[in-house]
């Protein structure tokens, strides 16, 4: 081991970020604005405040303020589990026999088991501050629903979660954690909302999608007095809250003279990737440093690598604002055998714009290779990773092996978004040899992309 670099780098409580970083402020070309689906015009604060809490709507529309103060009550909550450790993967480096130095930022050291809590507590705080009774949301693999349930319990808010049906059935323990924290959890699509009934009629027997669940959650929020909708990824406000990941990472790296050459994150809607890379990207945009950023997505839901950059609905029911993003079409539903999470049909507008400018690379990986990397990592580093995180692990290993071939001593940093202890059905399928890879055909993607709104 390098005597100068500990296995785990822990920051002091005094080094916890006190401001979130807004990468949009340093982007010369800003992300395209959200559009009102009815008028086709940029959405206003008043319009957005009917869906989101007013303060969160302000954060969503603010693309000029570089740093936003973190309220003290949120900071106090963060101190229960933050700062999170930056870990040197010495054992993985040795097993791979690579000259590369590998680091990972571990976000699984809280009860919800993932990075999602960073934004969940912020959104619950602003809802409570506004005097709301409760919030509605969707969840796919379950990390976001778990985190929001925990945050709402802390803030004494009602929490209604619409969980993608296949995850609801495959992950009963994740569902029960939500219920333990007091959340009402409904499998989506359901017959409890008008949009859910419509989706069930059009796609009988569907296993659901995040787009479906979002539609149901938004319908309930906008039709119930005292409620607003909150979202765990994709939105600019979420990337803002998640910037604590990257800010802590930069502080830890600077403290020990570490300069990452390659920064890797899994990519579904963009919350983890955006949170990790934003402060580093800010340095690059300001001309201070250069990095190689890699977004890793599942081959079964490849929005960046096979989607189109266009305005699209954020939900299957087509009731949300239109966002310009790399998308597979709001009607795209991943194959039922897709077990690795990251199942959203589009990508964050911020990350989509950075990708379109060539500032981020994207790779898609098949799920059997993802679980192979997850198993390898668990056996070597001693942490069972979430399937989502394992997409980043897969490419981090690939990059380290390239260094072995070339002899280059590159420094790799990746985001370990959470633990996989609630994802054992997926691990069981892999261990039993029942997991298969599925890559959507061009015709399948064309079908959903043909439904893009004409903007």
C-alpha positions as a printed NumPy array, in Angstrom:
array([[  0.   ,   0.   ,   0.   ],
       [  1.022,   3.602,  -0.614],
       [  2.053,   4.868,   2.808],
       [  0.827,   8.354,   1.963],
       [ -2.71 ,   7.262,   0.952],
       [ -4.902,   5.492,   3.556],
       [ -7.256,   2.726,   2.502],
       [-10.217,   4.926,   3.41 ],
       [ -9.991,   8.716,   3.316],
       [-12.364,  10.206,   5.87 ],
       [-12.944,  13.939,   5.95 ],
       [-13.653,  15.78 ,   9.186],
       [-17.169,  16.986,   9.888],
       [-15.822,  20.516,   9.453],
       [-14.975,  19.658,   5.827],
       [-18.593,  18.847,   4.93 ],
       [-19.686,  21.13 ,   2.051],
       [-21.898,  24.002,   3.191],
       [-23.012,  24.944,  -0.331],
       [-24.26 ,  22.917,  -3.291],
       [-22.505,  23.49 ,  -6.619],
       [-24.566,  24.328,  -9.715],
       [-22.542,  23.263, -12.781],
       [-24.957,  25.067, -15.112],
       [-23.47 ,  28.375, -13.953],
       [-20.129,  27.458, -15.585],
       [-21.632,  26.046, -18.791],
       [-21.222,  28.49 , -21.683],
       [-24.034,  26.74 , -23.544],
       [-26.802,  26.076, -21.036],
       [-29.179,  23.105, -21.067],
       [-32.34 ,  23.787, -23.067],
       [-35.241,  25.04 , -20.908],
       [-38.151,  22.904, -19.774],
       [-41.236,  23.499, -21.897],
       [-44.892,  23.695, -20.946],
       [-46.446,  20.722, -22.814],
       [-49.599,  22.744, -23.477],
       [-48.057,  25.927, -24.872],
       [-44.664,  24.703, -26.061],
       [-43.103,  27.727, -24.323],
       [-40.415,  27.734, -21.602],
       [-42.102,  26.849, -18.363],
       [-42.479,  29.593, -15.76 ],
       [-41.832,  29.472, -12.043],
       [-45.548,  29.756, -11.334],
       [-46.361,  26.845, -13.666],
       [-43.601,  24.657, -12.25 ],
       [-44.665,  25.456,  -8.681],
       [-47.947,  23.621,  -9.266],
       [-45.919,  20.396,  -9.549],
       [-42.838,  21.028,  -7.359],
       [-42.252,  22.893,  -4.115],
       [-41.649,  26.556,  -4.908],
       [-38.056,  26.654,  -3.649],
       [-37.218,  23.492,  -5.613],
       [-38.819,  25.013,  -8.725],
       [-36.539,  28.034,  -8.278],
       [-33.494,  25.757,  -8.075],
       [-34.683,  23.902, -11.172],
       [-34.793,  27.109, -13.224],
       [-31.612,  28.717, -11.861],
       [-28.744,  28.253, -14.3  ],
       [-26.615,  31.235, -13.219],
       [-25.97 ,  30.912,  -9.468],
       [-22.809,  28.79 ,  -8.988],
       [-23.206,  28.022,  -5.277],
       [-26.394,  27.693,  -3.216],
       [-26.341,  27.569,   0.593],
       [-27.318,  24.267,   2.206],
       [-29.834,  25.028,   4.993],
       [-28.585,  24.21 ,   8.49 ],
       [-31.301,  21.599,   9.143],
       [-30.172,  19.676,   6.036],
       [-26.524,  19.98 ,   7.087],
       [-27.418,  18.581,  10.503],
       [-29.115,  15.607,   8.826],
       [-26.126,  15.094,   6.487],
       [-23.881,  14.781,   9.536],
       [-25.573,  11.484,  10.414],
       [-23.813,   9.825,   7.473],
       [-21.59 ,  12.388,   5.783],
       [-18.84 ,  12.995,   4.814],
       [-18.727,   9.611,   3.1  ],
       [-15.385,   7.846,   2.564],
       [-13.216,   7.966,  -0.527],
       [-11.654,   4.497,  -0.696],
       [ -8.48 ,   3.349,  -2.424],
       [ -9.196,  -0.04 ,  -4.018],
       [ -5.801,  -1.505,  -3.158],
       [ -7.043,  -5.092,  -3.189],
       [ -8.712,  -4.691,  -6.58 ],
       [ -5.575,  -3.089,  -8.016],
       [ -3.513,  -6.056,  -6.784],
       [ -5.967,  -8.635,  -8.151],
       [ -6.001,  -6.954, -11.55 ],
       [ -2.197,  -6.563, -11.501],
       [ -2.644,  -3.076, -12.909],
       [ -0.453,   0.01 , -12.55 ],
       [ -3.659,   2.057, -12.354],
       [ -4.699,   3.616,  -9.074],
       [ -8.393,   3.038,  -8.386],
       [-10.566,   5.05 ,  -5.994],
       [-14.262,   4.903,  -5.285],
       [-16.614,   7.256,  -3.474],
       [-18.886,   5.077,  -1.34 ],
       [-22.423,   6.363,  -0.806],
       [-23.992,   3.288,   0.794],
       [-23.24 ,   4.038,   4.442],
       [-26.759,   5.097,   5.432],
       [-29.961,   3.178,   6.157],
       [-31.44 ,   3.822,   2.716],
       [-28.309,   2.218,   1.246],
       [-27.564,   4.736,  -1.496],
       [-26.712,   8.298,  -2.532],
       [-30.393,   9.109,  -3.017],
       [-30.737,  10.359,   0.559],
       [-28.657,  13.452,  -0.309],
       [-31.518,  14.881,  -2.37 ],
       [-34.407,  13.191,  -0.541],
       [-33.753,  15.098,   2.671],
       [-33.411,  18.369,   0.761],
       [-36.709,  17.911,  -1.061],
       [-38.505,  16.807,   2.104],
       [-37.109,  19.846,   3.943],
       [-38.431,  22.309,   1.359],
       [-41.823,  20.563,   1.325],
       [-42.053,  20.836,   5.095],
       [-40.895,  24.452,   5.029],
       [-43.67 ,  25.231,   2.543],
       [-46.232,  23.8  ,   4.941],
       [-47.23 ,  20.835,   2.793],
       [-48.922,  17.719,   4.128],
       [-46.976,  15.284,   1.987],
       [-45.26 ,  14.375,  -1.271],
       [-45.645,  11.786,  -4.023],
       [-42.943,  10.102,  -6.026],
       [-41.968,   7.099,  -8.115],
       [-39.211,   4.567,  -7.59 ],
       [-37.674,   1.952,  -9.841],
       [-35.165,  -0.304,  -8.135],
       [-36.279,   1.212,  -4.847],
       [-33.327,   3.277,  -3.637],
       [-35.11 ,   6.599,  -4.159],
       [-38.356,   5.465,  -2.565],
       [-36.433,   4.135,   0.422],
       [-34.463,   7.359,   0.822],
       [-37.541,   9.574,   0.477],
       [-39.485,   7.448,   2.963],
       [-36.67 ,   7.9  ,   5.468],
       [-36.476,  11.66 ,   4.843],
       [-40.25 ,  12.132,   5.085],
       [-40.336,  10.197,   8.347],
       [-37.681,  12.545,   9.725],
       [-39.653,  15.611,   8.548],
       [-43.045,  14.191,   9.607],
       [-44.452,  14.258,   6.051],
       [-46.825,  11.84 ,   4.355],
       [-45.118,   9.9  ,   1.543],
       [-46.853,   8.132,  -1.357],
       [-44.591,   5.986,  -3.519],
       [-45.457,   4.444,  -6.902],
       [-43.012,   1.583,  -7.408],
       [-42.358,   0.025, -10.832],
       [-44.341,  -3.204, -10.732],
       [-41.519,  -5.616, -11.568],
       [-39.37 ,  -4.108,  -8.789],
       [-42.33 ,  -4.146,  -6.373],
       [-42.609,  -7.889,  -6.948],
       [-38.869,  -8.68 ,  -7.096],
       [-37.759,  -6.537,  -4.16 ],
       [-40.21 ,  -7.077,  -1.287],
       [-37.645,  -6.157,   1.355],
       [-36.949,  -2.769,  -0.223],
       [-40.706,  -2.218,  -0.271],
       [-40.966,  -3.17 ,   3.403],
       [-38.247,  -0.712,   4.405],
       [-40.356,   2.039,   2.818],
       [-43.432,   0.879,   4.687],
       [-41.457,   0.675,   7.926],
       [-40.662,   4.374,   7.51 ],
       [-44.373,   5.033,   7.026],
       [-44.681,   5.302,   3.252],
       [-47.684,   4.107,   1.254],
       [-46.278,   1.962,  -1.588],
       [-48.317,   1.127,  -4.717],
       [-47.166,  -1.059,  -7.653],
       [-47.213,   0.883, -10.941],
       [-49.037,   1.004, -13.234],
       [-52.042,   0.72 , -10.937],
       [-55.801,   1.099, -11.227],
       [-55.808,   3.846,  -8.58 ],
       [-55.12 ,   6.677, -11.063],
       [-56.61 ,   7.644, -14.403],
       [-53.253,   7.547, -16.155],
       [-52.52 ,   4.134, -14.611],
       [-55.796,   2.748, -15.922],
       [-55.007,   4.139, -19.377],
       [-51.542,   2.557, -19.428],
       [-52.932,  -0.802, -18.27 ],
       [-55.53 ,  -0.7  , -21.027],
       [-52.899,   0.075, -23.662],
       [-50.249,  -2.31 , -22.313],
       [-52.077,  -5.145, -20.51 ],
       [-49.78 ,  -7.207, -18.319],
       [-46.993,  -4.597, -18.438],
       [-44.288,  -4.812, -15.776],
       [-44.151,  -1.021, -15.693],
       [-41.503,   1.648, -16.156],
       [-40.288,   4.742, -14.369],
       [-42.184,   6.809, -16.923],
       [-45.427,   5.075, -15.908],
       [-44.774,   5.547, -12.199],
       [-43.898,   9.225, -12.653],
       [-47.22 ,   9.835, -14.423],
       [-49.178,   8.309, -11.552],
       [-47.246,  10.204,  -8.879],
       [-47.685,  13.532, -10.698],
       [-51.424,  12.949, -11.154],
       [-51.909,  12.338,  -7.442],
       [-49.714,  15.297,  -6.438],
       [-51.474,  17.78 ,  -8.707],
       [-54.965,  16.605,  -7.762],
       [-54.496,  16.371,  -3.984],
       [-54.509,  19.476,  -1.787],
       [-51.321,  19.98 ,   0.217],
       [-49.124,  17.661,  -1.881],
       [-46.32 ,  18.179,  -4.355],
       [-44.34 ,  15.803,  -6.54 ],
       [-40.639,  15.058,  -5.92 ],
       [-38.197,  13.213,  -8.184],
       [-35.004,  11.331,  -7.371],
       [-33.011,  11.83 , -10.559],
       [-32.965,  13.565, -13.965],
       [-33.884,  17.048, -12.689],
       [-31.286,  19.81 , -12.377],
       [-32.278,  20.388,  -8.743],
       [-31.366,  16.765,  -7.957],
       [-27.934,  17.083,  -9.573],
       [-27.479,  20.232,  -7.499],
       [-28.163,  18.395,  -4.214],
       [-26.017,  15.441,  -5.246],
       [-23.031,  17.719,  -5.868],
       [-22.045,  17.021,  -2.236],
       [-20.613,  13.75 ,  -3.589],
       [-18.242,  15.483,  -5.985],
       [-17.426,  18.327,  -3.605],
       [-16.339,  15.882,  -0.907],
       [-14.398,  13.888,  -3.508],
       [-12.491,  16.988,  -4.643],
       [-11.703,  17.939,  -1.056],
       [-10.4  ,  14.44 ,  -0.307],
       [ -8.368,  14.313,  -3.53 ],
       [ -6.841,  17.737,  -2.948],
       [ -6.005,  16.825,   0.645],
       [ -3.824,  13.926,  -0.52 ],
       [ -2.615,  15.284,  -3.86 ],
       [ -4.73 ,  12.882,  -5.918],
       [ -5.507,  13.904,  -9.519],
       [ -8.068,  11.613, -11.216],
       [ -7.458,  11.045, -14.915],
       [-10.712,   9.142, -15.472],
       [-13.984,   9.684, -13.581],
       [-16.701,   7.059, -14.057],
       [-20.324,   6.903, -12.983],
       [-23.351,   4.762, -13.714],
       [-26.02 ,   6.608, -15.672],
       [-29.768,   6.107, -15.499],
       [-31.384,   9.502, -15.073],
       [-28.133,  11.136, -14.026],
       [-28.269,  11.859, -10.277],
       [-25.175,   9.887,  -9.215],
       [-23.112,  10.681, -12.298],
       [-24.031,  14.366, -12.208],
       [-23.361,  14.628,  -8.488],
       [-19.954,  13.   ,  -8.759],
       [-18.636,  14.807, -11.816],
       [-20.192,  18.289, -11.51 ],
       [-17.462,  19.936,  -9.373],
       [-14.734,  18.293, -11.484],
       [-16.541,  19.352, -14.65 ],
       [-16.668,  22.883, -13.25 ],
       [-12.893,  22.912, -12.976],
       [-12.622,  21.704, -16.559],
       [-15.136,  24.256, -17.862],
       [-13.187,  27.014, -16.11 ],
       [ -9.95 ,  25.787, -17.735],
       [ -8.347,  24.694, -14.459],
       [ -8.02 ,  20.921, -15.043],
       [ -8.816,  18.253, -17.623],
       [-10.467,  14.909, -16.994],
       [-11.967,  12.019, -18.936],
       [-15.588,  11.495, -17.877],
       [-17.372,   8.215, -18.683],
       [-21.105,   7.603, -18.269],
       [-21.985,   3.898, -18.102],
       [-25.505,   2.765, -18.954],
       [-27.206,  -0.61 , -19.463],
       [-27.314,  -1.993, -23.009],
       [-30.995,  -2.747, -22.403],
       [-31.839,   0.933, -21.744],
       [-29.216,   2.892, -23.729],
       [-30.472,   6.485, -23.792],
       [-27.096,   8.152, -24.404],
       [-25.543,   5.631, -26.776],
       [-28.633,   4.882, -28.878],
       [-31.162,   7.58 , -28.06 ],
       [-31.759,  10.881, -29.807],
       [-31.243,  14.393, -28.467],
       [-34.698,  15.886, -28.555],
       [-37.528,  17.307, -26.489],
       [-39.537,  14.531, -24.892],
       [-42.   ,  13.956, -22.092],
       [-40.435,  12.957, -18.797],
       [-43.233,  10.43 , -18.233],
       [-45.222,   7.805, -20.101],
       [-48.549,   9.501, -19.382],
       [-47.292,  12.732, -21.019],
       [-48.375,  15.05 , -18.222],
       [-44.944,  16.36 , -17.149],
       [-42.991,  19.255, -18.703],
       [-40.999,  18.57 , -21.845],
       [-37.233,  18.272, -21.39 ],
       [-34.559,  18.269, -24.077],
       [-32.514,  15.172, -23.392],
       [-31.069,  12.045, -24.901],
       [-34.118,   9.814, -24.917],
       [-35.472,   6.474, -26.11 ],
       [-39.011,   7.869, -26.116],
       [-41.303,   8.225, -23.124],
       [-43.156,   5.058, -24.14 ],
       [-40.033,   2.887, -23.975],
       [-40.351,   0.079, -21.414],
       [-37.224,  -1.995, -20.664],
       [-37.376,  -5.752, -21.074],
       [-38.725,  -7.644, -18.011],
       [-35.386,  -9.478, -17.742],
       [-33.612,  -6.17 , -17.072],
       [-32.396,  -6.585, -13.473],
       [-29.666,  -3.99 , -13.118],
       [-31.654,  -0.813, -12.521],
       [-30.99 ,   2.375, -14.514],
       [-34.236,   1.902, -16.419],
       [-35.286,   5.5  , -17.147],
       [-35.969,   6.341, -20.807],
       [-34.048,   9.629, -20.814],
       [-31.017,  11.383, -19.38 ],
       [-30.66 ,  14.574, -17.355],
       [-30.8  ,  17.71 , -19.526],
       [-27.545,  18.899, -17.937],
       [-25.681,  15.677, -18.712],
       [-27.31 ,  15.429, -22.135],
       [-25.992,  18.868, -23.056],
       [-22.503,  18.066, -21.747],
       [-22.555,  14.798, -23.7  ],
       [-23.736,  16.576, -26.839],
       [-20.798,  18.969, -26.484],
       [-18.415,  16.014, -26.313],
       [-17.406,  16.677, -22.714],
       [-18.606,  13.242, -21.525],
       [-18.127,   9.813, -23.082],
       [-20.813,   7.131, -22.847],
       [-20.632,   3.345, -22.896],
       [-23.33 ,   0.712, -22.659],
       [-22.671,  -2.634, -20.989],
       [-24.651,  -5.879, -20.836],
       [-25.992,  -7.   , -17.495],
       [-24.203, -10.356, -17.273],
       [-20.855,  -8.539, -17.562],
       [-22.081,  -6.026, -14.961],
       [-22.88 ,  -8.771, -12.442],
       [-19.592, -10.491, -13.241],
       [-17.835,  -7.259, -12.214],
       [-20.091,  -6.905,  -9.157],
       [-19.233, -10.407,  -7.972],
       [-15.528,  -9.856,  -8.594],
       [-15.617,  -6.592,  -6.655],
       [-17.543,  -8.11 ,  -3.742],
       [-15.086, -10.973,  -3.398],
       [-12.035,  -8.717,  -3.586],
       [-13.054,  -5.454,  -1.906],
       [-15.533,  -6.912,   0.593],
       [-18.538,  -4.724,  -0.271],
       [-21.599,  -6.067,  -2.08 ],
       [-22.346,  -3.318,  -4.621],
       [-25.72 ,  -2.228,  -5.953],
       [-26.331,  -3.422,  -9.532],
       [-26.456,   0.218, -10.654],
       [-23.037,   0.947,  -9.141],
       [-21.676,  -2.171, -10.782],
       [-22.03 ,  -0.611, -14.221],
       [-19.331,   1.848, -13.149],
       [-17.288,  -0.97 , -11.603],
       [-17.396,  -2.836, -14.912],
       [-15.865,   0.046, -16.848],
       [-13.429,   0.938, -14.055],
       [-12.068,  -2.614, -14.26 ],
       [-11.934,  -2.39 , -18.059],
       [ -9.976,   0.874, -17.878],
       [ -7.599,  -0.559, -15.271],
       [ -6.934,  -3.562, -17.518],
       [ -6.164,  -1.209, -20.404],
       [ -3.556,   0.401, -18.175],
       [ -2.111,  -3.052, -17.554],
       [ -1.767,  -3.549, -21.321],
       [ -0.205,  -0.14 , -21.975],
       [  1.732,   0.284, -18.752],
       [  0.102,   3.664, -18.086],
       [ -0.295,   4.66 , -14.443],
       [ -3.648,   6.411, -14.665],
       [ -5.774,   7.327, -11.67 ],
       [ -9.392,   6.151, -11.858],
       [-12.244,   7.433,  -9.697],
       [-15.714,   5.897,  -9.798],
       [-18.935,   6.273,  -7.868],
       [-20.066,   3.361,  -5.705],
       [-23.637,   4.583,  -5.361],
       [-24.835,   2.071,  -2.785],
       [-25.093,  -1.468,  -1.503],
       [-26.777,  -4.436,  -3.158],
       [-28.307,  -6.125,  -0.13 ],
       [-31.862,  -5.479,  -1.33 ],
       [-31.056,  -6.72 ,  -4.835],
       [-30.51 , -10.381,  -4.068],
       [-33.126, -11.623,  -6.547],
       [-30.935, -10.209,  -9.32 ],
       [-27.815, -11.721,  -7.773],
       [-29.653, -15.04 ,  -7.417],
       [-30.502, -15.032, -11.127],
       [-26.864, -14.379, -11.971],
       [-25.555, -17.032,  -9.565],
       [-28.052, -19.614, -10.858],
       [-27.104, -18.909, -14.482],
       [-30.62 , -17.661, -15.228],
       [-29.625, -14.122, -16.144],
       [-29.572, -13.231, -19.827],
       [-28.7  , -10.145, -21.81 ],
       [-31.222,  -8.232, -23.821],
       [-30.456,  -5.455, -26.263],
       [-33.434,  -3.706, -27.854],
       [-33.574,  -3.855, -31.632],
       [-33.501,  -0.761, -33.818],
       [-37.141,  -1.423, -34.701],
       [-38.14 ,  -1.502, -31.025],
       [-36.418,   1.807, -30.383],
       [-37.845,   3.304, -33.547],
       [-41.352,   2.504, -32.362],
       [-41.002,   4.565, -29.186],
       [-38.92 ,   7.295, -30.833],
       [-41.619,   7.795, -33.467],
       [-43.862,   9.018, -30.644],
       [-41.612,  11.959, -29.73 ],
       [-43.532,  15.244, -29.505],
       [-43.191,  17.588, -32.473],
       [-41.31 ,  20.525, -30.956]])
